[in-house]
Amino acid sequence: MRLSELSGKEIVDVNRAERLGILGQTDLEIDETGQITSLIIPSVKWFGLLRSGSEIRVPWD
């Protein structure tokens, strides 16, 4: 799957039934070999208008 196909998809923690964010608003953490290690999702408040400054890291595996 390409990153462009992932854009706009929701990230949900199925254990807590909690919405973490949308992939169009994320950054990727990539190691020195070029492999994706995690998605970095900025925390958003007020219906996506303000960012709180913290972020959520979701392991790629």
C-alpha positions in Angstrom: 0.0 0.0 0.0 1.3 3.5 -0.9 1.3 6.4 1.6 -1.0 8.3 -0.8 -3.5 5.5 -0.3 -3.2 5.7 3.5 -3.8 9.5 3.5 -7.2 10.4 5.1 -7.5 7.1 6.9 -8.4 7.1 10.6 -6.1 5.7 13.2 -8.0 4.0 16.0 -6.7 2.3 19.2 -8.9 -0.8 19.1 -8.1 -1.7 22.7 -9.4 1.6 24.0 -11.9 2.3 21.2 -10.3 5.7 20.9 -9.7 7.8 17.8 -6.1 8.9 17.6 -6.1 11.0 14.4 -6.2 11.0 10.6 -3.2 9.9 8.6 -3.2 13.0 6.5 -2.1 14.9 9.6 0.9 12.7 10.4 4.6 12.4 10.0 6.6 9.3 9.6 9.6 8.3 11.7 12.1 6.5 9.5 15.3 4.7 10.7 18.7 4.8 9.0 17.9 1.9 6.7 14.8 3.6 5.3 12.2 1.5 7.1 9.2 3.2 8.7 9.3 2.7 12.5 6.3 4.8 13.6 3.6 7.2 12.7 3.7 10.5 14.6 0.2 12.0 15.0 -0.1 15.5 16.5 -2.7 15.9 19.2 -5.6 18.1 18.0 -8.2 20.1 20.0 -11.3 22.0 19.1 -12.4 19.9 16.1 -8.9 20.0 14.5 -8.4 23.8 14.7 -5.7 24.0 17.4 -2.8 21.7 18.1 -1.9 21.1 21.7 1.8 20.6 21.1 1.9 17.0 22.2 2.0 14.0 19.8 1.1 10.4 19.7 3.6 7.8 18.4 2.1 4.7 16.8 4.6 1.9 16.2 4.5 0.8 12.5 4.6 -2.9 13.4 
